[in-house]
Amino acid sequence: MSKRYFGTDGIRGRANSFPMTADIAMKVGMAAGTAFKRGGHRHRVVLGKDTRLSGYMIENAMVAGFCAAGMDVFLLGPVPTPAVAMLARSLRADIGVMISASHNSYHDNGIKLFGPDGYKLSDEIEDSIEALVSGEGEIKLAGSDALGRAKRIDGVHDRYIEFAKRTLPRSMSLAGLRVVVDCANGAAYKVAPAALWELGAEVVAINDEPNGFNINEECGSTHPQGLSKKVHEVRADIGIALDGDADRVVIVDETGKVIDGDQIMALIGQTWHEAGRLSGGGVVATVMSNLGLERFFGDMKLALHRTKVGDRYVVEHMRAHGFNVGGEQSGHVVLSDFSTTGDGLVSALQVLACIKRQDKPASEVLKKFEPVPQLLKNVRFAGGKPLEEAGVKAAIEDARSRLGAKGRLVIRPSGTEPLIRVMAEGDDSSLVEKVVDDIVGVIAETRSAA
C-alpha cells in the first residue's frame, strides 16, 4: 500500500500541520496500542521526546491514545532515541515511542516507533497501523474499567548513562582527553556531557541549553562549524556533534576538520576486525556511503553491503545476515553488540577508546581512507513525480554512461522532505560536478514547467 503517514524514519512533518497534529498523534497511539496488545498481561509503553516545543502537544495526545487503548504509559521526558529503544527492552514494554524530528528544526516533529525488542517497526507492522489510523481497520478501545495509566519514570538519565559507559571495558578511562560535545540543544543535553565526564574526560559542553526553539539551530551534527571553532578555541583533542535526538554523530578532530560516518565506520570496522569481533565478514552501509569506504574494506578482504537510505534498512540487513557494524555517512552508526538503533554517544565512545589505545591524535586515528570525490545536491519540488519525466530519465541515463564503471550515481526522493537528492561520485571531480549540475538543472526545469 502507498503510505500516507510513515516515511523512511517514522512519521514526520511540520508541527500542528498534517500529519503531525494532535488528533493524528492520538489516533497513532490508539492504533499502535491496538496492534501491540497481545495477551492478557498489563500492557505498557515507554514514551520519550526531544526538546521541541511541540513535544508537549504530541506527547499528551499520544498518552491519551495509548490510555484509551488500555496501555499504561511510562513518560521518560527528554532522552535520546537509543535510550527509548534500550528502555523498551529493559522495562519489558510492549512498544517504545520517540517523539522527534531528528536533525530537523523545531518547526517539525515526528513519531518513531519501536517494538518490544527495541527495533524499529517493519513495513508490515507500519502498514497495519496506517490502516487503523486511516479507518480501514477497527481500533479496539479499552472498557472504562481497563483504561491505561500514565506516570513519569525517575532515574532514566542515570540508566542510560550507565548503559553507555558499559559499552567500554571497565578499565577504560578517558582521563587526559579534552572533549567538546555539541548537544544540538536536543535530547542528549544532559546525558552526553555527564557520561563523558564520569568516564574521566575534561568536558566542554556547547548548545546544551534547549528552550523549545533552538534544537539543531546552526548546531549539532548537521552544522558542525561552531564545534570546529570551539575545538580550536579550547585546544580540545576532539569534538563530538550529536543531532536533536542523539542517534547520529559526526566528529571534529583536533585540527577542526569534520569527520563523517563513513570514516567512523571504517575505524570501528577495522578495529573490531583486527580484534576478531567483527561479524558478517564486513560492514553494512547505504547507497550514499563513499566509494572510498568500499575500496578500504575491499583491501582488507571485507565486504561493504549497501542498502537503501535509512538506518532501519541498515539494521534489517544486519539482523538478516549477521553483521554487527553498520551505518550511514550522515553519522547513524549502528553497533548491534550494544544497541538496536543508531547511538551517537556510544559510537563516539568507541572512537574515543581507539584514540586512547593508540595514543595518537584524532586526525591520525580517523583518517582511514581517502574519500572519492563526491557531490550531493538537493532539488526542492512542490508536487508530482519529477523522476518519472522522460527528460529527467534521459539525463540520468546519460550521466551513468559518462561516469562509467569507476563512478556511482544515486538519485532518490527524500523520505522526510519534498526534495530530490542527486549524488554522484568518481575519481574525476570535475566530471562528478558536471554530472550533478546537469541532472539538477533538468529536474529544476521540469519543476518550473510543472
RAKA-V586282 format. One record per residue. N is the residue number from 0. RES is the residue in one letter. SS is DSSP state (H for helix, E for strand, L for the rest). PHI is phi as a letter, one per 20 degrees, with the letter a starting at -180 (NA if undefined). D_CENTER is the distance of its C-alpha to the mean C-alpha in Angstrom with 2 decimals. Layout:
BEGIN
<<N:RES:SS:PHI:D_CENTER> <N:RES:SS:PHI:D_CENTER>>
END
This chain:
BEGIN
<<0:M:L:NA:24.89> <1:S:L:f:23.39> <2:K:L:f:20.54> <3:R:L:e:21.33> <4:Y:L:d:18.58> <5:F:E:e:15.51> <6:G:E:d:13.35> <7:T:L:f:10.62> <8:D:L:b:8.27> <9:G:E:m:11.18> <10:I:E:d:13.71> <11:R:E:b:13.34> <12:G:E:r:16.17> <13:R:E:f:18.47> <14:A:L:f:19.48> <15:N:L:m:22.89> <16:S:L:c:23.02> <17:F:L:g:22.54> <18:P:L:e:20.43> <19:M:L:e:19.14> <20:T:L:d:22.61> <21:A:H:f:24.03> <22:D:H:f:25.99> <23:I:H:f:23.16> <24:A:H:f:21.08> <25:M:H:f:24.22> <26:K:H:f:24.76> <27:V:H:f:21.29> <28:G:H:f:22.19> <29:M:H:f:25.55> <30:A:H:f:24.32> <31:A:H:f:21.66> <32:G:H:f:24.37> <33:T:H:f:26.82> <34:A:H:f:24.66> <35:F:H:d:23.96> <36:K:L:e:27.43> <37:R:L:c:28.96> <38:G:L:n:32.03> <39:G:L:e:34.21> <40:H:L:f:32.26> <41:R:L:f:30.99> <42:H:L:e:27.44> <43:R:E:b:24.71> <44:V:E:c:21.28> <45:V:E:d:18.99> <46:L:E:c:17.49> <47:G:E:d:15.29> <48:K:E:b:14.24> <49:D:L:e:13.25> <50:T:L:d:16.17> <51:R:L:f:16.84> <52:L:L:g:20.45> <53:S:L:f:19.83> <54:G:H:f:18.15> <55:Y:H:f:21.73> <56:M:H:f:22.80> <57:I:H:f:20.04> <58:E:H:g:20.31> <59:N:H:f:24.06> <60:A:H:f:24.07> <61:M:H:f:21.91> <62:V:H:g:24.11> <63:A:H:f:27.09> <64:G:H:f:25.80> <65:F:H:f:25.02> <66:C:H:f:28.31> <67:A:H:f:30.15> <68:A:L:e:28.94> <69:G:L:n:30.31> <70:M:L:d:27.19> <71:D:E:f:27.08> <72:V:E:d:24.10> <73:F:E:e:22.97> <74:L:E:e:21.53> <75:L:E:e:19.25> <76:G:E:m:18.98> <77:P:E:f:16.28> <78:V:L:b:14.07> <79:P:L:f:10.53> <80:T:H:g:8.47> <81:P:H:f:9.40> <82:A:H:f:12.86> <83:V:H:f:13.16> <84:A:H:f:12.47> <85:M:H:f:14.96> <86:L:H:f:17.43> <87:A:H:g:17.53> <88:R:H:f:19.05> <89:S:H:f:21.14> <90:L:L:e:22.61> <91:R:L:l:23.31> <92:A:L:e:21.83> <93:D:L:e:22.05> <94:I:E:b:18.76> <95:G:E:d:15.82> <96:V:E:c:14.50> <97:M:E:d:11.90> <98:I:E:e:13.10> <99:S:L:a:10.63> <100:A:L:d:9.84> <101:S:L:l:6.86> <102:H:L:e:8.37> <103:N:L:f:11.40> <104:S:L:f:14.78> <105:Y:L:f:16.56> <106:H:L:f:18.34> <107:D:E:e:15.53> <108:N:E:b:14.13> <109:G:E:b:12.55> <110:I:E:c:12.91> <111:K:E:d:10.65> <112:L:E:d:13.14> <113:F:E:c:13.53> <114:G:E:f:16.81> <115:P:L:f:19.18> <116:D:L:e:17.91> <117:G:L:n:14.45> <118:Y:L:e:12.88> <119:K:E:f:11.43> <120:L:L:f:14.54> <121:S:L:f:16.32> <122:D:H:g:17.55> <123:E:H:f:20.91> <124:I:H:f:20.07> <125:E:H:g:18.19> <126:D:H:f:21.38> <127:S:H:f:23.58> <128:I:H:f:21.89> <129:E:H:g:22.12> <130:A:H:f:25.78> <131:L:H:f:26.51> <132:V:H:f:25.02> <133:S:L:e:26.99> <134:G:L:n:30.16> <135:E:L:e:30.53> <136:G:L:b:30.73> <137:E:L:e:32.14> <138:I:L:e:30.18> <139:K:L:e:31.99> <140:L:L:e:32.60> <141:A:L:f:33.99> <142:G:L:f:37.58> <143:S:L:f:38.59> <144:D:L:e:39.15> <145:A:L:c:35.78> <146:L:L:f:33.36> <147:G:L:f:30.33> <148:R:L:d:30.20> <149:A:E:c:27.53> <150:K:E:b:27.39> <151:R:E:e:25.33> <152:I:L:d:24.50> <153:D:L:e:25.56> <154:G:L:m:24.29> <155:V:H:f:20.60> <156:H:H:f:19.66> <157:D:H:f:22.20> <158:R:H:f:20.97> <159:Y:H:f:17.41> <160:I:H:f:18.97> <161:E:H:f:21.35> <162:F:H:g:18.78> <163:A:H:f:16.91> <164:K:H:f:20.38> <165:R:L:f:21.51> <166:T:L:f:19.10> <167:L:L:d:21.60> <168:P:L:g:25.27> <169:R:L:g:27.47> <170:S:L:e:29.51> <171:M:L:f:26.73> <172:S:L:c:27.15> <173:L:L:e:25.45> <174:A:L:g:28.79> <175:G:L:n:29.81> <176:L:L:e:26.40> <177:R:E:e:25.85> <178:V:E:c:22.17> <179:V:E:e:20.84> <180:V:E:d:17.58> <181:D:E:e:16.08> <182:C:L:e:14.58> <183:A:L:m:13.83> <184:N:L:l:16.18> <185:G:L:c:13.38> <186:A:L:f:12.85> <187:A:L:e:13.51> <188:Y:L:f:16.66> <189:K:L:d:18.92> <190:V:H:f:17.42> <191:A:H:f:16.16> <192:P:H:f:19.60> <193:A:H:f:21.44> <194:A:H:f:19.98> <195:L:H:f:20.68> <196:W:H:f:24.12> <197:E:H:f:25.02> <198:L:L:e:24.40> <199:G:L:o:26.97> <200:A:L:f:25.26> <201:E:E:e:26.67> <202:V:E:d:23.88> <203:V:E:d:23.77> <204:A:E:e:21.21> <205:I:E:c:20.59> <206:N:L:l:19.03> <207:D:L:c:19.37> <208:E:L:c:21.55> <209:P:L:f:19.68> <210:N:L:c:22.13> <211:G:L:n:20.26> <212:F:L:d:20.32> <213:N:L:e:19.00> <214:I:L:f:15.27> <215:N:L:m:13.69> <216:E:L:f:17.30> <217:E:L:l:18.08> <218:C:L:b:16.03> <219:G:L:m:12.81> <220:S:L:f:10.70> <221:T:L:e:11.79> <222:H:L:c:15.34> <223:P:L:e:16.25> <224:Q:H:f:19.95> <225:G:H:f:20.93> <226:L:H:f:19.53> <227:S:H:g:21.56> <228:K:H:f:24.55> <229:K:H:f:24.27> <230:V:H:g:24.05> <231:H:H:f:27.25> <232:E:H:f:28.85> <233:V:H:d:28.65> <234:R:L:l:28.95> <235:A:L:f:25.90> <236:D:L:f:25.11> <237:I:E:a:21.40> <238:G:E:c:18.77> <239:I:E:c:15.25> <240:A:E:d:12.93> <241:L:E:e:9.97> <242:D:L:d:8.30> <243:G:L:g:9.56> <244:D:L:d:7.91> <245:A:L:m:7.59> <246:D:L:e:4.60> <247:R:L:c:5.01> <248:V:E:b:8.72> <249:V:E:c:11.56> <250:I:E:d:15.10> <251:V:E:d:18.40> <252:D:L:f:21.46> <253:E:L:f:24.83> <254:T:L:e:26.01> <255:G:L:n:23.29> <256:K:L:f:21.67> <257:V:E:e:17.92> <258:I:E:d:16.39> <259:D:L:e:13.29> <260:G:H:f:11.12> <261:D:H:f:14.09> <262:Q:H:f:16.51> <263:I:H:f:14.52> <264:M:H:f:14.39> <265:A:H:f:18.04> <266:L:H:f:19.08> <267:I:H:f:17.67> <268:G:H:f:18.79> <269:Q:H:f:22.20> <270:T:H:f:22.67> <271:W:H:f:21.99> <272:H:H:f:24.17> <273:E:H:f:26.96> <274:A:L:e:26.78> <275:G:L:m:27.12> <276:R:L:d:23.98> <277:L:L:e:21.85> <278:S:L:d:21.92> <279:G:L:n:22.21> <280:G:L:m:23.88> <281:G:E:r:20.90> <282:V:E:c:17.17> <283:V:E:d:14.84> <284:A:E:c:13.00> <285:T:E:d:12.76> <286:V:L:f:15.62> <287:M:L:e:14.24> <288:S:L:f:14.69> <289:N:L:f:17.99> <290:L:H:f:21.22> <291:G:H:f:22.13> <292:L:H:f:19.58> <293:E:H:f:21.24> <294:R:H:f:24.63> <295:F:H:g:23.80> <296:F:H:f:23.07> <297:G:H:f:25.97> <298:D:H:f:28.31> <299:M:L:e:27.57> <300:K:L:m:28.25> <301:L:L:d:24.67> <302:A:E:e:22.82> <303:L:E:d:19.57> <304:H:E:e:18.57> <305:R:E:d:16.64> <306:T:E:c:14.88> <307:K:L:f:14.05> <308:V:L:f:10.84> <309:G:L:p:7.90> <310:D:H:f:6.34> <311:R:H:f:8.86> <312:Y:H:f:11.55> <313:V:H:f:10.97> <314:V:H:f:11.35> <315:E:H:g:14.29> <316:H:H:f:15.96> <317:M:H:f:15.64> <318:R:H:f:17.24> <319:A:H:f:19.84> <320:H:H:c:20.98> <321:G:L:m:20.73> <322:F:L:e:18.22> <323:N:L:c:16.67> <324:V:E:c:14.63> <325:G:E:a:12.05> <326:G:E:r:8.99> <327:E:L:c:8.46> <328:Q:L:g:10.59> <329:S:L:f:8.16> <330:G:L:o:7.34> <331:H:L:f:4.81> <332:V:E:c:8.05> <333:V:E:d:9.27> <334:L:E:d:12.77> <335:S:L:f:14.33> <336:D:L:f:17.39> <337:F:L:d:15.65> <338:S:L:c:12.59> <339:T:L:e:11.67> <340:T:L:b:7.87> <341:G:L:f:5.71> <342:D:L:b:7.83> <343:G:H:f:8.43> <344:L:H:f:11.97> <345:V:H:f:12.99> <346:S:H:f:12.04> <347:A:H:f:14.01> <348:L:H:f:16.79> <349:Q:H:f:17.24> <350:V:H:f:17.76> <351:L:H:f:20.15> <352:A:H:f:22.00> <353:C:H:f:22.65> <354:I:H:f:24.01> <355:K:H:f:26.25> <356:R:H:f:27.54> <357:Q:H:e:28.33> <358:D:L:l:29.65> <359:K:L:c:28.66> <360:P:L:f:26.92> <361:A:H:g:23.21> <362:S:H:f:24.32> <363:E:H:e:26.13> <364:V:H:f:23.80> <365:L:L:e:20.77> <366:K:L:e:22.84> <367:K:L:e:22.76> <368:F:L:b:23.41> <369:E:L:e:24.51> <370:P:L:f:22.07> <371:V:L:f:23.80> <372:P:L:g:24.22> <373:Q:E:c:21.35> <374:L:E:c:21.15> <375:L:E:c:18.73> <376:K:E:c:20.13> <377:N:E:d:19.27> <378:V:E:c:22.06> <379:R:E:e:21.98> <380:F:L:c:23.98> <381:A:L:e:25.44> <382:G:L:a:26.18> <383:G:L:m:27.51> <384:K:L:c:26.25> <385:P:H:f:26.96> <386:L:H:f:25.87> <387:E:H:e:28.75> <388:E:L:f:31.35> <389:A:H:g:33.90> <390:G:H:f:33.80> <391:V:H:f:30.07> <392:K:H:g:30.37> <393:A:H:f:33.27> <394:A:H:f:31.47> <395:I:H:f:28.57> <396:E:H:f:31.13> <397:D:H:f:33.07> <398:A:H:f:30.07> <399:R:H:f:29.30> <400:S:H:f:32.97> <401:R:H:f:33.09> <402:L:H:f:30.15> <403:G:H:m:31.68> <404:A:H:f:30.60> <405:K:H:e:29.36> <406:G:L:c:26.67> <407:R:E:c:23.75> <408:L:E:c:22.96> <409:V:E:c:19.90> <410:I:E:c:20.38> <411:R:E:b:18.04> <412:P:E:f:17.52> <413:S:L:f:14.23> <414:G:L:e:12.84> <415:T:L:c:12.21> <416:E:L:b:15.13> <417:P:L:f:18.73> <418:L:E:c:18.31> <419:I:E:d:19.43> <420:R:E:e:17.65> <421:V:E:d:20.30> <422:M:E:c:19.63> <423:A:E:c:22.46> <424:E:E:b:23.21> <425:G:L:r:26.42> <426:D:L:f:28.92> <427:D:L:e:30.71> <428:S:H:f:28.73> <429:S:H:f:31.30> <430:L:H:f:31.06> <431:V:H:g:27.26> <432:E:H:f:27.61> <433:K:H:f:30.50> <434:V:H:f:28.75> <435:V:H:f:25.71> <436:D:H:f:28.09> <437:D:H:f:30.33> <438:I:H:f:27.74> <439:V:H:g:26.28> <440:G:H:f:29.91> <441:V:H:f:30.78> <442:I:H:f:27.85> <443:A:H:f:28.80> <444:E:H:f:32.40> <445:T:H:f:31.55> <446:R:H:f:29.64> <447:S:H:f:32.68> <448:A:H:f:35.11> <449:A:L:f:33.35>>
END
